[in-house]
Amino acid sequence: MEERSRLCSVWLGSETGILKGVSLDRKQAFNFSNTRTLSRDQEVRALCWADPAESELLLGCADGTVRTFSTEKGVFTETRSCGDPEEGCFSGLASLRGSAVITCAECGKVRVWREDGSGPVAELDAGSNVSRMRQSLVDPNRVATGGKENGLKIWDLERPEKPLFTAKNLRDDWLDLRRPHWVRDIGFIPDSDKVVTCTGYHQVHVFDPATPQRRPVLEAEFGEYPLTALALPPAGGAVVVGNTQGDVAVLDLRKGLVRGRLKGAAGGVRALQCHASQPLVASCGLDRFLRVHSLEDRRPLHRVYLKSRLTCLLLASRELQAGPGGGATEGAEPQVKEEEEDEVWDRMEQVEEEEEATKRKPAAGEEEVKKKKKKKGGD
């Protein structure tokens, strides 16, 4: 059981439509897509597991298709249409009972699709401009949605007529002006009914549907830039957030204070995920790096450059079935190896500065100007 809980590999989606797999044990990365036939229409917007055994991956693409990838065979096994590109890209993707797929488009349409690829068996309207849909780990039929000027809503897919919980607008500011809201990511707090959100106005809100209060029971802020992603550590009591400037921090959910920052990112953060049992968090974004940090001492453990702008990630406890000795590697292209930053600096040639060599030679005519200034000063 302990072996299954190890973090062995990470799966990532990119803007170019490439599915990438990174083996942290072997320190290698692989492309699992045909790079000759890629287009921006196949951008991977969402990733999720199709089954608890982690034998299949589901990819939500920008063209409205959901692709199934076998992690055991290393190839794509199925492609089905689960939406219209005119409705917007996927803002959420989840598996239901291993045989159905939940999709959410930016237009707010949340649909449940059968495995046979026929039409949706259930559908609800979560409102326009939905930025994120998340599924509860405790109750797979419960999902949360939110977006720009579209507050948090919690739904039961077995009773989709109306939401179980609808967040109320924030209180007006001290000038009695309306405060805008923009939910960018959502998380169900473990062992609790509470839900945490991060917003495009650098805010973190905690809602408690178990209480009559529909406004946040906790409000906190981080930085000055829009927050784009969040993740919840297994220990609870904290949330990891990232923003458009590459800042990643751990916030205390009891006091609303910043516990510490995770350094290293140089571009906007697109996705964060905490390991289910270990104090680890993985992040990716526009700087094309996958980073894994320790939540105990906030030390960077892994850093892998993946060449493409990354959009989403998924942690896996199984080793990649690709590369040397991996068996089915037909769809895999070895890409890069992880390098430690200290090793790169050690290999660089050392250049010693000499005082005489660094002196700047005066430009032509500069000496004459200086002589004239001296004469004027003497006069």
Backbone hydrogen bonds, N-H to C=O, Kabsch-Sander energy under -0.5 kcal/mol:
donor,donor_aa,acceptor,acceptor_aa,energy
5,S,1,M,-0.9
6,R,3,E,-1.0
8,C,6,R,-1.0
8,C,316,A,-1.5
9,S,316,A,-1.6
10,V,22,V,-2.0
11,W,314,L,-2.9
12,L,20,K,-2.9
13,G,312,C,-2.1
14,S,18,I,-0.8
15,E,309,R,-2.4
17,G,14,S,-1.4
20,K,12,L,-3.1
20,K,18,I,-0.6
21,G,30,F,-2.4
22,V,10,V,-2.7
23,S,21,G,-0.5
23,S,28,Q,-2.9
24,L,8,C,-2.0
24,L,22,V,-0.7
25,D,8,C,-0.9
27,K,23,S,-1.1
28,Q,23,S,-1.6
29,A,336,V,-1.5
30,F,21,G,-2.8
31,N,333,E,-2.2
32,F,19,L,-3.1
35,T,33,S,-1.0
37,T,34,N,-1.4
38,L,35,T,-0.5
42,Q,39,S,-1.6
43,E,40,R,-1.4
44,V,14,S,-2.0
45,R,43,E,-0.7
45,R,60,G,-3.2
46,A,60,G,-1.2
48,C,58,L,-1.5
50,A,56,E,-2.5
51,D,56,E,-0.6
54,E,51,D,-1.7
57,L,69,F,-3.0
58,L,48,C,-2.9
59,L,67,R,-2.6
60,G,46,A,-2.5
61,C,59,L,-0.7
61,C,65,T,-2.6
62,A,43,E,-1.7
63,D,41,D,-0.8
64,G,61,C,-1.6
66,V,80,R,-2.9
67,R,59,L,-2.3
67,R,65,T,-0.5
68,T,78,E,-3.0
69,F,57,L,-2.7
70,S,75,V,-2.8
71,T,55,S,-1.8
71,T,69,F,-0.7
72,E,55,S,-0.8
74,G,70,S,-2.1
75,V,70,S,-0.7
77,T,68,T,-2.5
78,E,68,T,-1.2
80,R,66,V,-2.0
82,C,64,G,-2.7
82,C,80,R,-0.5
87,E,84,D,-2.1
88,G,85,P,-1.5
91,S,104,C,-3.1
92,G,104,C,-1.0
94,A,102,I,-2.2
96,L,100,A,-2.9
97,R,95,S,-0.5
99,S,96,L,-1.4
100,A,96,L,-1.9
101,V,113,W,-2.2
102,I,94,A,-3.5
103,T,101,V,-0.5
103,T,111,R,-2.4
104,C,92,G,-1.8
105,A,109,K,-1.7
106,E,89,C,-1.5
107,C,87,E,-1.3
108,G,105,A,-2.0
110,V,108,G,-0.7
110,V,124,L,-2.6
111,R,103,T,-2.4
111,R,109,K,-0.6
112,V,122,A,-2.2
113,W,101,V,-3.1
114,R,119,G,-0.6
115,E,99,S,-0.5
117,G,114,R,-1.2
121,V,112,V,-2.8
122,A,112,V,-1.0
124,L,110,V,-2.2
126,A,108,G,-3.1
126,A,124,L,-0.6
130,V,106,E,-2.3
131,S,146,G,-1.8
132,R,146,G,-1.9
133,M,91,S,-1.6
134,R,144,A,-2.3
136,S,139,D,-0.5
136,S,142,R,-2.7
142,R,139,D,-2.1
143,V,141,N,-0.5
143,V,155,W,-1.8
144,A,134,R,-2.7
145,T,153,K,-2.6
146,G,132,R,-1.3
147,G,150,N,-3.0
148,K,129,N,-1.8
149,E,147,G,-0.5
149,E,181,H,-2.6
150,N,147,G,-1.4
153,K,145,T,-2.3
154,I,165,F,-2.2
155,W,143,V,-3.3
156,D,159,R,-0.5
157,L,141,N,-3.1
157,L,155,W,-0.6
159,R,156,D,-1.5
162,K,159,R,-0.7
164,L,154,I,-2.6
165,F,154,I,-1.4
167,A,152,L,-2.9
168,K,214,R,-1.9
173,D,177,L,-2.3
176,D,173,D,-2.2
183,V,147,G,-2.1
184,R,198,C,-3.0
185,D,198,C,-1.4
187,G,196,V,-2.2
189,I,187,G,-0.6
189,I,194,K,-1.9
192,S,189,I,-0.9
195,V,207,F,-2.4
196,V,187,G,-2.8
197,T,205,H,-2.7
198,C,185,D,-1.8
199,T,203,Q,-2.1
200,G,182,W,-2.1
202,H,199,T,-0.9
204,V,220,A,-3.1
205,H,197,T,-2.4
206,V,218,L,-2.0
207,F,195,V,-3.3
211,T,208,D,-1.7
217,V,206,V,-2.9
218,L,206,V,-1.1
220,A,204,V,-2.1
222,F,202,H,-1.8
227,L,199,T,-1.9
228,T,242,G,-2.9
229,A,242,G,-1.4
231,A,240,V,-2.0
236,G,233,P,-1.0
239,V,251,L,-2.0
240,V,231,A,-3.1
241,V,239,V,-0.5
241,V,249,A,-2.4
242,G,229,A,-2.0
243,N,247,D,-1.5
244,T,226,P,-1.7
246,G,243,N,-1.3
248,V,262,L,-0.6
249,A,241,V,-2.2
250,V,260,G,-2.9
251,L,239,V,-3.1
251,L,249,A,-0.5
252,D,257,L,-3.4
253,L,237,G,-1.9
253,L,251,L,-0.5
254,R,237,G,-0.5
256,G,252,D,-1.9
259,R,250,V,-3.1
259,R,257,L,-0.6
260,G,250,V,-1.1
262,L,248,V,-3.0
263,K,261,R,-0.7
269,V,243,N,-2.3
270,R,284,C,-2.3
271,A,284,C,-1.7
273,Q,282,A,-1.9
275,H,280,L,-2.4
280,L,278,Q,-2.4
281,V,293,H,-2.0
282,A,273,Q,-2.8
283,S,291,R,-2.5
284,C,271,A,-1.6
285,G,289,F,-0.5
286,L,268,G,-2.5
288,R,285,G,-1.3
290,L,304,V,-2.7
291,R,283,S,-2.4
291,R,289,F,-0.5
292,V,302,H,-2.1
293,H,281,V,-2.7
294,S,299,R,-2.4
295,L,279,P,-2.8
296,E,279,P,-0.6
298,R,294,S,-0.9
301,L,292,V,-3.4
302,H,292,V,-1.6
304,V,290,L,-2.5
306,L,288,R,-2.9
308,S,306,L,-1.2
310,L,285,G,-2.0
311,T,13,G,-2.7
312,C,13,G,-1.0
314,L,11,W,-2.3
316,A,9,S,-2.4
321,Q,71,T,-0.6
322,A,320,L,-1.1
326,G,323,G,-2.2
328,A,326,G,-0.7
329,T,327,G,-0.9
332,A,329,T,-1.1
333,E,31,N,-2.0
335,Q,29,A,-3.3
338,E,27,K,-1.1
339,E,303,R,-0.6
344,V,340,E,-1.5
345,W,341,E,-1.8
346,D,342,D,-2.1
347,R,343,E,-1.5
348,M,344,V,-0.6
348,M,345,W,-0.8
352,E,350,Q,-0.5
358,T,354,E,-1.7
359,K,355,E,-0.5
359,K,356,E,-0.7
366,E,363,A,-1.9
367,E,363,A,-0.5
369,V,365,G,-1.5
370,K,366,E,-1.8
371,K,367,E,-2.1
372,K,368,E,-2.1
373,K,369,V,-1.9
374,K,370,K,-1.8
375,K,371,K,-2.1
376,K,372,K,-2.3
377,G,373,K,-1.9
378,G,374,K,-2.0
379,D,375,K,-2.1
